[in-house]
Amino acid sequence: MTSPPQMPLPAALEVLHDARTDQIVITTMGSAREWMQLGSDPLDFVYAPSAMGEAPAVGLGLALAQPDRQVIVCNGDGCMLMNLGSLVTVTAQAPRNYVLIVFENGHYEVTGMQQTAASAEARQRGDTIDFCATARGCGFTSVYEFDDLNAWRDSIATVLGDTGPTFVLLKVAPVPGGAVPRSPAPPAERAAALRVTLADV
């Protein structure tokens, strides 16, 4: 069986990093680990240590509190499975400035590379869960899917310029030996620093 196309996680995040302007960017788990390697910004919130599944809700709160600033949430597929209900909550509030990017690699990468229940290998029928169809069913009307790095790079301006709430699925390869992300500073201090930044800009 031929494996589906996948893009490298660090490169996929680098595309976002290069396109990002004044957005709030929330990263968690594997995306947080790789995002920190690209340099920091006062509008970053690295959600590490994290409560798996809660980053979309944190992003929603920020999007509602900062309606004139786009909020981008970088979430893993394993994290997404732990809080699918957040998709319904997001579309109920319908923030136009909200972008949720799910990085799908079929594994709980930083907790031991266990397969998720959405991956074909873990499912008795060998099928996979369609996250984009799930997002549409929950009410997202701006939905994108990419498994090719060049296509993602060519489309990111369109994606970030769309009216949210926006759902993006990026099919990425697992990072062998990917470590658990380390908090860059105490979480309470980082949350307070972000609040100060948002008050000043």
C-alpha positions as CSV (number, residue, x, y, z in Angstrom):
1,M,0.0,0.0,0.0
2,T,1.3,3.4,-0.9
3,S,1.6,5.9,1.9
4,P,-0.4,9.1,1.5
5,P,1.7,12.3,0.9
6,Q,2.9,14.1,3.9
7,M,5.0,17.2,4.6
8,P,7.6,17.7,7.2
9,L,6.2,19.3,10.3
10,P,9.1,21.8,10.8
11,A,8.7,23.0,7.2
12,A,5.0,23.3,7.4
13,L,5.3,25.5,10.5
14,E,8.1,27.5,8.8
15,V,5.6,28.5,6.1
16,L,3.2,29.8,8.7
17,H,6.0,31.5,10.6
18,D,7.1,33.3,7.4
19,A,3.6,34.4,6.5
20,R,2.6,35.5,10.0
21,T,2.3,39.3,10.6
22,D,0.5,40.5,13.7
23,Q,-1.5,37.4,14.6
24,I,-1.6,35.7,17.9
25,V,-0.2,32.2,17.5
26,I,-1.0,29.4,19.9
27,T,1.1,26.2,19.6
28,T,0.9,23.0,21.6
29,M,2.6,19.6,21.8
30,G,4.7,18.8,18.7
31,S,3.9,22.1,17.0
32,A,5.1,24.0,20.1
33,R,8.4,22.2,20.1
34,E,9.1,23.0,16.5
35,W,7.7,26.5,16.6
36,M,10.1,27.5,19.4
37,Q,13.0,26.6,17.1
38,L,11.9,29.3,14.7
39,G,12.2,32.2,17.1
40,S,9.8,33.9,19.5
41,D,7.4,36.7,19.2
42,P,5.5,38.6,21.9
43,L,2.2,37.5,20.3
44,D,3.2,33.8,20.6
45,F,1.6,31.6,23.3
46,V,3.4,28.3,23.6
47,Y,0.8,26.1,25.3
48,A,3.4,23.9,27.1
49,P,2.9,22.2,29.4
50,S,-0.6,21.7,28.0
51,A,-3.9,20.1,28.8
52,M,-4.3,18.1,25.6
53,G,-7.3,19.2,23.6
54,E,-7.7,22.6,25.2
55,A,-5.7,24.9,22.8
56,P,-8.7,25.5,20.5
57,A,-10.8,26.7,23.4
58,V,-7.9,29.0,24.6
59,G,-7.7,30.4,21.1
60,L,-11.5,30.9,20.9
61,G,-11.4,33.0,24.1
62,L,-8.6,35.1,22.7
63,A,-10.4,35.5,19.4
64,L,-13.5,36.7,21.1
65,A,-11.6,39.1,23.4
66,Q,-9.5,40.4,20.5
67,P,-11.9,40.7,17.6
68,D,-9.7,42.9,15.5
69,R,-6.7,40.5,15.6
70,Q,-6.5,37.1,14.0
71,V,-5.8,34.2,16.3
72,I,-4.1,31.1,14.9
73,V,-4.2,27.8,16.9
74,C,-1.7,25.0,15.9
75,N,-3.2,21.8,17.2
76,G,-2.2,18.1,16.8
77,D,-4.6,15.5,15.5
78,G,-4.4,13.6,18.8
79,C,-5.2,16.8,20.7
80,M,-8.1,17.4,18.4
81,L,-9.6,14.0,19.1
82,M,-9.6,14.8,22.8
83,N,-11.9,17.8,22.3
84,L,-13.9,17.4,19.1
85,G,-16.7,19.3,20.9
86,S,-14.7,22.5,20.7
87,L,-15.4,22.5,17.0
88,V,-19.0,23.0,17.7
89,T,-18.4,25.7,20.3
90,V,-16.1,27.6,17.9
91,T,-18.7,27.7,15.1
92,A,-21.5,28.6,17.5
93,Q,-19.6,31.7,18.4
94,A,-18.4,32.1,14.7
95,P,-15.4,34.4,15.3
96,R,-14.3,35.8,11.9
97,N,-10.7,36.1,13.2
98,Y,-10.2,32.5,14.2
99,V,-8.0,29.9,12.4
100,L,-7.6,26.4,13.6
101,I,-4.7,24.4,12.0
102,V,-4.7,20.6,12.8
103,F,-1.4,18.8,12.1
104,E,-2.3,15.2,11.3
105,N,0.3,12.5,11.6
106,G,-1.8,9.7,13.0
107,H,0.2,9.5,16.2
108,Y,0.4,10.8,19.7
109,E,3.9,11.8,18.9
110,V,5.2,13.3,22.1
111,T,3.7,10.8,24.5
112,G,5.3,7.7,22.9
113,M,4.2,7.6,19.2
114,Q,1.0,5.7,19.9
115,Q,-1.3,5.5,17.0
116,T,-4.5,7.6,17.3
117,A,-7.9,6.0,16.9
118,A,-8.3,8.0,13.7
119,S,-5.4,6.4,11.9
120,A,-6.0,3.6,9.4
121,E,-3.5,1.3,11.3
122,A,-5.5,1.6,14.5
123,R,-8.9,1.0,13.0
124,Q,-10.4,-2.5,12.3
125,R,-11.7,-1.6,8.9
126,G,-8.5,0.2,7.8
127,D,-10.4,3.4,7.1
128,T,-9.4,6.9,8.3
129,I,-11.4,9.7,9.9
130,D,-11.9,12.7,7.7
131,F,-11.2,15.7,9.9
132,C,-12.3,18.2,7.2
133,A,-15.7,16.5,6.8
134,T,-16.0,16.6,10.6
135,A,-15.2,20.3,10.7
136,R,-17.8,21.0,7.9
137,G,-20.3,18.9,9.8
138,C,-19.7,21.0,12.9
139,G,-20.3,24.2,11.0
140,F,-17.0,25.4,9.5
141,T,-17.5,26.9,6.1
142,S,-13.9,27.8,5.4
143,V,-12.1,24.5,5.3
144,Y,-8.7,23.6,3.7
145,E,-6.6,20.5,3.4
146,F,-3.0,20.2,2.3
147,D,-0.5,17.3,2.0
148,D,2.0,19.1,-0.2
149,L,4.4,21.7,1.1
150,N,4.4,23.8,-2.0
151,A,0.6,23.9,-2.2
152,W,0.5,25.0,1.4
153,R,3.0,27.7,0.8
154,D,1.2,28.9,-2.3
155,S,-2.1,29.0,-0.5
156,I,-1.4,30.4,2.9
157,A,-2.1,34.0,2.0
158,T,-5.5,32.9,0.8
159,V,-6.1,30.8,3.9
160,L,-5.2,33.6,6.3
161,G,-7.2,36.1,4.3
162,D,-10.4,34.1,4.4
163,T,-13.3,34.9,6.7
164,G,-13.2,32.7,9.7
165,P,-13.8,30.6,11.6
166,T,-11.3,28.7,9.4
167,F,-10.3,25.0,9.7
168,V,-7.0,23.8,8.1
169,L,-5.8,20.2,8.0
170,L,-2.1,19.7,7.3
171,K,-1.0,16.1,6.7
172,V,2.5,15.9,8.2
173,A,5.0,13.2,8.9
174,P,5.8,12.2,12.4
175,V,9.1,13.5,13.8
176,P,11.2,10.5,14.9
177,G,12.4,10.9,18.5
178,G,10.3,14.1,18.8
179,A,10.6,15.2,22.4
180,V,7.9,16.6,24.7
181,P,8.1,20.4,24.4
182,R,9.6,22.3,27.3
183,S,7.9,25.4,28.7
184,P,10.0,28.4,27.7
185,A,9.0,30.1,31.0
186,P,6.5,29.6,33.8
187,P,3.0,29.5,32.2
188,A,1.5,32.1,34.5
189,E,4.3,34.5,33.7
190,R,3.8,33.9,29.9
191,A,0.1,34.4,30.1
192,A,0.6,37.7,32.0
193,A,3.2,38.9,29.4
194,L,0.8,38.1,26.6
195,R,-2.0,40.1,28.3
196,V,0.4,43.1,28.7
197,T,1.4,42.8,25.0
198,L,-2.2,42.8,23.9
199,A,-3.0,45.8,26.1
200,D,-0.1,47.8,24.6
201,V,-0.7,47.1,20.9
